[in-house]
Amino acid sequence: MEVLSMRIPPRLSVLPGKVAETARGLEVMWRAGLVPFPRLDEGLRSVIATRKVGPFAAAAQTSARRDPNAIGLVDELGPLTFRELDLRSNALARAWADRGVRPGTVIAALCRDHRGLVTVMIAAGKVGARLLLMNTGFAKPQLTDVAAREKVQVLVHDQEFTELLSGIPDTVDRYLAWVDEPDPADHIPVLDELIASTDDRPLPPPPQRGGFVLLTSGTTGTPKGAPRERTSVLATVQFLDRIPLRAGEATFLGAPIFHGTGISQFILSFALGCKVVLRRRFDPEATLKGVADHGCTALVLVPTMLQRIVDLGPDILGKYDTSSLRIIFVAGSALSPDLGNRATEAFGDVIYNLYGSTEVAVATVATPEDWRKAPGTVGRPPVTCKVQLYDEQGNRITEPHVTGRVFVGSGLSFEGYTDGRHKEIIDGLLSTGDVGHFDENDLLFIDGRDDEMIVSGGENVFPVEVENLLVEHPDVLEAAVIGVPDADFGQRLKAIVVTKKDSKLDADAIRDYVKGNLARYKVPRDVEFVPELPRNATGKVLRNKLS
C-alpha cells in the first residue's frame, strides 16, 4: 500500500450537517500536516493532550515528541528546540507547584514576546492554572483594575514594567521573565534561575484544565476579559481552511502574543511543529531580516506593522530575500485597499486578510485571490464559521450591498466576559459590534463600527470609507475621521491627517480631494494635521484621544 497517496475520501462533503463539517475539518488538518496520516494515533494523542493541559502545553508536548531536536522558537537570545521548551516548562510548573500554585490559580503575564512568556504559557497549562495575558500597552490604572477584577494571584512580568505595577498588592507573587539590568537589591525571583534549579521531569496532568483569558483592547476604558475555555484541535481548521500554513515550516510572529492575532498563529504554528521567530519590539527592517535569515514562509502582522514595512521603500525591501514568504497574515484592525495593494505589489499574492475579534475569534478570511477581485474585502467564512447580517430590528439582510450589523457563529467564540456581561446574540450568532455588507460574490466588507457611525444632517457616514480614500492620496500616510458636535447638523466630520514629510497639502486640498471622489455630505468640514495618530499596542486608533 502506498500510504502517502492515501487521503480522506473527497465525497465526505455530501454527509449531513455536523458530520460533513467535521470530516471536512479533518481533511483540512491532514492537508496541513496537523493530523499525521496514517499515524492517526498521534493526532488522537494531541486531542487528548489539549483537553488535559490546554493548547500551549499540548502543542509543545506534541512537537517535542514528533521531532525533539527541531527548533521551536528563536528570540533575541537564540534558538530553543521543542524538547528544551518542554523541559523548561516542566521545571517551571514543578517550581510553581512547590510554591502553592494549584489548578485554577490565576497567573498573569505582562511580557513582551520572548522565551520567558512562551515558557509561562506552557507551564501554566501543565499545572492547570488560568493564564491571563496582559497587554503591554496598558496604563497603570488599567493593569491595576484588571488584576483586581481577575483575582490575579501570580504575576510574571518583564523588568521594564516594574514601575507600572506598583498598584498591585504585595500578596500577589511576582516573577521576572526578562531582566535588562540585574539589580542586587531586587528580590523578585527570576524565571531562568528558578527553572535551572528545579527538576525538569514531566508532571502528571492536572485534574482540570486551566484555560486562558484574552483582554479586549481597552480603547474606551478598562479592558474586558474574554476567557477561552473551549479551545480544541479541530477549531484550528478555521485558519487552515483558508490559510495554507504547513507543518515544519517557519513563522515570523510580528503581532504580539497577548493579542488574538498573535496567539492564534502562535498556537497553530507551534502545533504544526513550525519554528516561531520572535522579537520583543517590532522593527520593520529587522522583521525583513528575520524572514530572510530563517526562511520564514509566514509573517504575522497587524496592519500598522505592514504599513511600516511597505513604507521602507524598494531600496530597503530589495536588500532582503523574502521569496520564502507564502503568507502575510494580517488581522487586528482594518486593512485599507491602498495598503493591501501596495503590499501585494511589494511581496506578490501572499496577503491573507483575517476579520475577527477577541470575542468571536475567526469570522472571515480573504485569500490573495479574493483580494485581487475586491481590494478591501475580508473574504468569506472558513469551515465551521457562519456570518450573517441583521438590521436594527433583528431582521436578516440577504441582499448584496446592503449594510447591516455583523453576527458570527464560530467554534472559538467566547461564552461571555469574565465580569458576567455578554455580547448581543441573534439566532445563536454573536455580535461583532461592526457593520458591513456582502457583495454579489458573497465577499464580506466591513463598513465600520456600529457605534462610530456619524449622522450629519440626516445622512449616515461610516468613517472607514473616508479614511480609506484619504490614505490613497500619495501625500497621506494615515488618517482618522470622527464626528464632532455641530449646532446646525447635529454632527460634522473632522479629518485628522498625517502627511508625508515636506507635503504641501492643506485643509482645502483635503476637502477638494474627498469632494472629487465621494458624496458632498462625506466631505470633512474640519481638517487637522498631526505628526501621528494615537494607537494602542496592536495598532488600533485610540479614537477617544481624538477631538
Helices and strands as residue ranges (DSSP letters): G 3-5, G 10-14, H 17-32, H 40-66, E 71-75, E 78-81, H 82-98, E 106-110, H 115-127, E 130-133, H 140-149, E 154-158, G 159-165, E 173-178, H 191-196, E 212-215, E 225-228, G 234-236, H 237-240, E 250-253, H 260-271, E 275-277, H 284-294, E 298-301, H 303-310, H 314-317, E 327-330, H 337-347, E 351-357, E 361-366, H 368-373, E 386-390, E 396-397, E 404-409, E 425-426, E 429-438, E 444-449, E 454-456, E 459-461, H 463-472, E 476-486, E 490-499, H 507-515, G 520-522, E 526-529, G 543-545
